[in-house]
Amino acid sequence: MSTNSLLQLQKYTTLVVDSSDLQAIARFRPLDATTNPSLITAAASQSENIALLEDALQQARAENYQADALVERVIDILTVRFGVEILKLIQGRVSTEVDASLSYDTEATIEKALQLIELYKQFGIDQSRVLIKIAATWQGIQAARFLEQQGIQCNLTLVFNLTQAQACADAGVYLISPFVGRILDWYKKAEQKDSYVIEQDPGVLSVKRIYQYYKQNDIQTKVMGASFRSSAQILALAGCDLLTIAPNLVAELEQSQAPVSCQLNAEDAKTQAKIQRPVLNQQIFEQEVQDDLMAAQLLQGGIDGFIKAREQLAQLLHQSFGLADIAP
């Protein structure tokens, strides 16, 4: 009897659902789940979640937040509340993102992360079940370094090249999320190509290179491929430490009977040509990221996108609760 591709893939890789859709998470029951401001905003727009919005507003007002600070506090509470609901459905952990507008401010990122962890504790959730999600800027990575030293594990997101991945490893970060689909999208536009064969997919190759570098150097930071455009990209990374997948692609894999074989493993990585890298400091890091036009554009574009999604959530709160007197 044949086994579907999803079950085959789970033999090689830990699968994470990339969604704040509680129904989808309840259906697929992944070990872990990831969220981002776009997903939270989409989930908050669903009528079945209006009670969560109302509870978050009531709590923020009870804490005496006002004006713009009230809206920001409601967003943080709502983000954590979705995380709490997700944790009721999974055995593992949920990634919860720090406000992307803080991506270039180490101290503010640390402060916001600690606030999120404290909120989780108010809802009875230990920090061991939460990954703090931070954009992989130099400042964000240094914030993660501090948090990891405090026992708060982090997921560094918007990773687009090996420089970012190396800096995350140097900081002792628990997990990174290199983005596969966005890299593919960028190269398709830049090179005016409609598609790539999977063996030449630049997003897949980027994750493979990061994985190879980590395993060659016995780096403990986990690699979680993210932002997929197709099930083919996912299967091309079978064996990666983790893969975070949107519900529609999880469903596609569940319906497929295509055979799945391991594409990545630590032993093979160590037999390949050694990847040589310079010692990084802030200047070298920022220069290498800026010299990589794809990484520079996608990192900033990703941050801008998350900021916009948070602003959209603020606008939704204004519309839902008549907060027209507060400028969004």
C-alpha positions in Angstrom: 0.0 0.0 0.0 1.5 3.4 -1.1 1.9 6.2 1.4 1.2 9.8 0.6 4.0 12.3 0.1 3.2 14.1 3.3 3.8 11.0 5.5 6.9 10.1 3.5 8.3 13.5 4.0 7.8 13.3 7.7 10.2 10.4 7.9 13.0 12.8 7.0 11.9 16.3 8.2 10.0 17.9 11.0 7.0 19.7 9.4 5.7 23.0 10.7 2.4 24.6 9.6 2.9 28.2 8.5 -0.5 29.6 9.4 -2.7 31.3 12.1 -5.7 29.5 10.7 -6.8 27.5 13.7 -9.0 25.2 11.7 -6.1 24.3 9.4 -3.8 23.7 12.3 -6.5 21.5 14.0 -6.7 19.4 10.8 -3.1 18.8 10.2 -1.9 18.7 13.8 1.8 19.7 13.1 4.4 19.5 15.9 5.1 23.3 15.7 3.5 26.3 14.0 4.8 29.7 12.8 3.0 33.0 12.4 3.8 36.4 11.0 1.9 39.7 11.0 0.3 39.0 7.6 -1.1 35.7 8.9 -2.3 37.3 12.2 -4.0 40.0 10.3 -5.8 37.5 8.0 -6.9 35.4 11.0 -8.1 38.5 12.9 -10.3 39.4 9.9 -12.3 36.1 10.3 -15.6 36.5 12.0 -15.0 33.5 14.2 -12.1 35.3 15.9 -13.9 38.5 16.9 -14.0 37.3 20.5 -10.2 37.2 20.6 -10.1 40.8 19.3 -12.6 41.9 21.9 -10.8 40.2 24.8 -7.5 41.8 23.7 -9.0 45.2 23.6 -10.6 44.7 27.1 -7.2 43.6 28.5 -5.3 46.5 27.1 -7.8 49.0 28.4 -7.7 47.3 31.8 -3.9 47.9 31.8 -4.6 51.6 31.2 -3.1 51.8 27.8 -4.4 54.7 25.7 -4.2 56.3 22.3 -1.6 54.8 20.0 -0.1 52.7 22.8 -3.5 51.1 23.3 -3.6 49.9 19.6 0.0 48.6 19.9 -0.8 46.7 23.1 -3.9 45.2 21.6 -1.9 43.9 18.6 0.7 42.3 21.0 -2.0 40.7 23.1 -3.8 39.5 20.1 -0.6 38.0 18.6 0.0 36.1 21.8 -3.6 35.1 22.1 -3.5 33.4 18.7 -0.2 31.8 19.8 -2.0 30.5 22.9 -4.9 29.1 20.8 -2.4 27.4 18.4 -0.5 25.8 21.3 -3.8 24.2 22.4 -3.7 22.3 19.1 0.0 21.3 18.9 2.5 19.6 21.1 5.5 21.7 20.2 6.1 25.4 19.9 4.8 28.5 18.2 6.9 31.2 16.6 5.7 34.7 17.6 7.1 37.7 15.7 8.5 40.9 17.2 7.2 44.2 15.6 9.2 44.4 12.4 9.5 48.2 12.8 12.0 47.4 15.5 14.3 45.4 13.2 17.2 47.8 13.3 17.0 48.5 17.1 18.6 45.9 19.2 17.4 47.2 22.6 13.8 47.8 21.5 13.7 44.3 20.0 14.8 42.8 23.3 12.3 44.8 25.2 9.4 43.8 22.9 10.5 40.1 23.1 10.5 40.2 26.8 7.0 41.8 26.8 5.7 39.0 24.6 7.2 36.3 26.8 5.6 38.0 29.8 2.3 38.0 28.1 2.6 34.3 27.4 3.3 33.7 31.0 0.2 35.6 32.0 -1.8 33.0 29.9 0.0 30.1 31.6 2.5 29.4 28.7 6.1 28.7 29.6 8.8 30.4 27.4 10.0 26.9 26.4 6.9 26.6 24.1 7.6 29.9 22.3 10.2 30.9 19.7 10.7 34.7 19.4 10.7 35.5 15.7 13.1 38.3 14.6 14.2 39.7 11.2 17.8 38.7 10.5 19.3 42.2 10.4 22.6 42.6 12.3 20.7 44.4 15.1 18.0 41.7 15.2 20.7 39.0 15.4 22.4 40.7 18.3 19.1 40.9 20.1 18.6 37.2 19.6 22.1 36.6 21.0 21.1 38.3 24.2 17.7 36.5 24.4 19.3 33.1 23.8 21.7 33.8 26.7 18.6 34.4 28.8 17.1 31.0 27.8 14.7 32.5 25.3 15.1 30.7 22.0 14.7 32.5 18.7 13.6 32.0 15.1 15.5 34.4 12.8 13.4 35.1 9.8 13.9 36.7 6.4 17.1 34.9 5.8 18.2 35.1 2.2 21.9 34.3 2.1 24.8 32.6 3.8 26.1 35.7 5.5 22.9 36.1 7.5 22.9 32.4 8.3 26.5 32.5 9.5 25.8 35.5 11.7 22.8 33.7 13.3 25.0 30.7 14.0 27.7 32.9 15.5 25.0 34.3 17.8 23.9 30.9 19.0 20.4 31.3 17.5 18.2 28.2 17.9 16.6 28.3 14.4 16.7 30.2 11.2 14.0 30.5 8.4 15.6 30.9 5.0 13.0 31.9 2.4 12.8 29.7 -0.7 9.9 31.1 -2.7 10.9 34.7 -2.4 14.4 34.0 -3.7 12.9 32.2 -6.6 10.5 35.1 -7.3 13.3 37.6 -7.3 15.5 35.6 -9.7 12.6 34.9 -12.1 12.0 38.6 -12.3 15.7 39.6 -12.4 16.6 37.0 -15.1 13.2 37.2 -16.9 12.6 33.5 -16.6 9.2 31.8 -16.2 10.6 28.9 -14.3 13.6 26.9 -13.2 14.1 23.1 -13.1 14.1 22.1 -9.5 17.8 21.2 -9.6 18.6 24.8 -10.5 15.9 26.5 -8.3 17.9 29.4 -6.6 15.8 29.3 -3.5 16.3 25.6 -3.0 20.0 25.9 -3.7 20.3 28.7 -1.2 18.9 26.5 1.6 21.1 23.6 0.6 24.2 25.8 0.8 23.2 27.0 4.3 22.5 23.5 5.4 25.8 22.3 4.0 27.7 25.0 5.8 26.0 24.3 9.1 26.6 20.6 9.0 30.2 20.9 7.9 30.9 23.1 10.9 28.8 21.1 13.4 26.6 24.2 14.0 23.6 23.4 16.2 21.4 26.1 14.8 18.5 24.4 13.0 17.5 25.2 9.4 13.8 25.6 8.7 13.1 26.2 5.0 10.2 28.6 4.5 8.2 30.5 1.9 7.5 27.8 -0.6 5.8 28.2 -4.0 5.4 24.5 -4.9 5.4 21.0 -3.4 8.4 20.3 -5.7 10.5 22.9 -3.7 9.5 21.2 -0.5 10.4 17.7 -1.6 13.7 19.0 -3.0 14.6 19.9 0.7 13.5 16.6 2.3 15.9 16.0 5.1 16.2 19.6 6.1 15.9 20.0 9.9 12.4 21.6 9.6 10.2 22.9 6.8 7.4 25.3 7.5 4.6 24.9 5.0 1.3 26.7 4.2 -1.9 24.7 4.6 -2.6 24.5 0.9 0.7 22.9 0.2 0.3 20.5 3.2 -3.0 19.4 1.6 -1.4 19.0 -1.8 1.3 16.7 -0.3 -1.3 14.8 1.5 -3.1 14.1 -1.8 0.0 13.1 -3.6 1.4 9.6 -3.9 4.7 10.8 -5.4 7.7 9.0 -3.9 9.9 11.1 -1.5 13.6 10.5 -1.0 16.0 12.2 1.4 17.8 15.1 -0.3 19.8 16.5 2.6 21.7 14.8 5.4 24.6 15.8 7.6 27.0 13.0 6.5 26.7 13.9 2.8 27.2 17.6 3.6 30.5 16.8 5.3 31.9 15.0 2.3 31.3 18.0 0.0 33.8 20.8 -0.7 34.3 22.9 2.5 32.6 26.2 2.4 35.1 28.9 3.5 33.8 32.0 5.2 35.4 35.1 6.8 35.0 36.0 10.5 32.0 38.4 10.6 31.6 41.7 12.3 28.9 44.3 11.7 30.8 46.0 8.9 31.5 42.9 7.0 28.0 41.6 7.5 26.3 44.7 6.3 28.7 45.0 3.3 28.1 41.4 2.2 24.3 41.8 2.5 24.3 45.0 0.6 26.6 43.5 -2.1 24.1 40.7 -2.5 21.3 42.7 -4.3 18.8 39.9 -3.9 19.3 39.5 -0.2 19.4 43.3 0.4 16.2 43.9 -1.5 14.3 40.9 -0.1 15.4 41.6 3.5 14.2 45.2 3.5 11.1 44.3 1.4 10.2 41.6 3.9 10.5 44.0 6.8 8.4 46.6 5.0 5.8 44.0 4.2 5.5 42.9 7.9 5.3 46.5 9.0 2.5 47.1 6.5 0.6 44.0 7.7 0.8 45.3 11.3 -0.5 48.7 10.1 -3.4 46.9 8.4 -4.1 45.1 11.6 -4.2 48.4 13.4 -6.6 49.7 10.8 -8.8 46.7 11.3 -8.9 47.4 15.1 -9.9 51.0 14.4 -12.7 49.9 12.1 -13.9 47.0 14.4 -14.0 49.0 17.6 -14.7 52.6 16.4 -11.3 53.9 17.5 -11.6 56.6 14.9 -10.3 59.2 17.3 -6.9 57.5 17.4 -4.8 58.0 14.3 -3.8 54.6 12.9 
